[in-house]
């Protein structure tokens, strides 16, 4: 459930539509998006906006009870893995193979594409309940 901090009209509307247990992905520029109607396009150019900027804004606005990230981030993008640890500190985080992460994306209600070029800079958020 939302907390009202996002200014982007399309993203705000999409976040407002999410309920308990709905899922949303915030992804890097390279993640294949299975259905066009799920996509909120934020990418402007390589690196803009960054995954970190977008995920931090969404995490301030959305109640999240679980996070999934690709296990490959630990070995291929260790700096981003450290960012994941910082952003999702004290949260239930599960690392899954990237192939499973892509399969899980097919069931997401919303996918937000950033301009991030760091590999495996994506997170699937499971919406929680604010009360």
N, C-alpha and C positions, 0 to 999 in steps of 0.2 A: 504494500500500500504506500502511496505517495506522501511526501512531506512538502511539496511545492517550492522547489528551488531551481528548476530548469526553465530557461528562457526560450529555447528553440521550440517553435510552435509544434512541429511534427513530432519531435521527441517527447515533448510534454504530453501531447495527446496519447502517444503510444504508452508512456509510463502510467498515465492515468487509467488506461484500460486493463492494467495488470492486477490480478488478484492473488490470493494466497496459493502457493505452489505453482503459479505460472512461471515460465522461464524466459530469460532474456540473455542474449550474448552481446558483449562488447568485444569487438574483434579488430585485429590488425587489417591492413589493406589487402592481404593475400588470402584470407579465409574464403573458401567457396561458400556462397550463400545459396541455399537450395531453392528458395522461393522468392521471387522479386518483391512480392507484396509484403514480405516480412522486413524488408530493408529500410533502415533509416540511414541515409547517406550523409556523413559529416566530412568525409575526406575532401580536402581542398588541394593539397599537394603532398609530396612525400614528407611524412613526419608531422603534418598539421591537419587536424589536431592530434596530439599524441594520445596513445592509449591511457597513459596515467592521468592526463587532464580530464578525459571523458569519464573514466571509471570512477575517479574521485568525486566528480560532480554527481554522477548517478548514485553512488553509494551514500552521498549526503541526502539524497532525495528519496531513496527507496529503502524499504525495510527488506533486508536480505537474510535468509536463514541458512543458506548453504551455497558454496561456490565450487565449481569444477574448473580445473585448468589442465592443459595438456602436460603430461609428465615430461615430455621432451624439452620443455622450457628449462628444466634444471640443468641439462647438459649443453644445450645449443644456445641458449640465451640466459646465462647465469645472472647477469645484471637485472634482467626483467624478472627473473625468479625472485631476486631479493626485493624488488618492488612489489611483487605479488605478496610476499611474506609481510611487508610493511603495511600494505593497504588492507589485507585480509587478516591482520593480526587478531587473535582471539576469536576467529570464526571457524566454522566447520568447513575445511577445504579438502577436497578430494582430487588427487592427481589421476588422470585417466589417459590411456593411449590416445594420440591425436586422431587416429582412425575412429575411435569411439566418440571422441568429442565432435567430430564432423557428423556422425550419425545422430548424436543427441541434438545437433543444431536443427535437424529436420522437424523436431517437435517444438521448437521455440516459438513463442508468440511474436517476438521482436528480435531483430539482429541489427545492432548499431555498428556501422563500419567507420573506423577512424582512419587517419592517414598514417598510422604507425607502420614502419617498415621493419621493426625488430621481429624476428620469427617467433611464433608461438606466443604472441602478446595478445591473447584472447582469454576471456573468462565467461563462463556460463553462470548466471546468478539465478538462484531459486528464491522467489519472492516469499517473504515472511508475512506475518501479521503484526501490526503495530500495537495491538491491544492484547 
